[in-house]
Amino acid sequence: MDLKLICVLSVVFVAALSTLAEGKEVPSKCQCKVPPRERKNCGYPGITEEECRNAGCCFNNSIRNKPWCFAPKEKKVRRVCPDGAHIRVNCGFPGITRNECERKGCCFRPHPAGVPWCFYHRTVEAVC
Ligand SMILES: *[C@@H]1O[C@H](CO)[C@@H](O)[C@H](O)[C@H]1NC(C)=O
């Protein structure tokens, strides 16, 4: 390949990457509970609610002289052991002990029969 072609290809590649990065995750209500005085501006003056949310930011125009479009807080998650036996995802092997299971960082509940006793956590968003 000649140098010119490599140049063109890398420009195309970078353009494709930046398009991907635009698909931002929508912040949760919890992440948008930011006290007005801690709000960090996320948009430009006059940004609409839709544009703001599309940029992955939070919108709240109830306080006039604070940013309406602001950066969300980091998502807080916690790990829980799922309740339903039927939704367990096996993390061990038949006969695994509690110790072996917990060393793998998994949940252990030695009941009922016929489902994994050592199973993976789920992550849920923490309450705020
Ligand atoms: C906007 O912010 C105010 C002040 O923090 C809060 O009381 C209100 O519930 C918020 N509104 C929405 C729709 O989140």
The ligand as an ORCA input file, in Angstrom:
! r2SCAN-3c Opt
* xyz 0 1
  C     -35.198     19.964     38.950
  O     -34.339     20.366     40.001
  C     -35.022     20.753     41.194
  C     -33.973     21.269     42.173
  O     -32.964     20.319     42.422
  C     -35.804     19.565     41.731
  O     -36.502     19.927     42.891
  C     -36.783     19.075     40.662
  O     -37.435     17.906     41.110
  C     -36.061     18.783     39.363
  N     -37.015     18.443     38.332
  C     -36.942     17.322     37.611
  C     -37.988     17.155     36.566
  O     -36.079     16.490     37.786
*
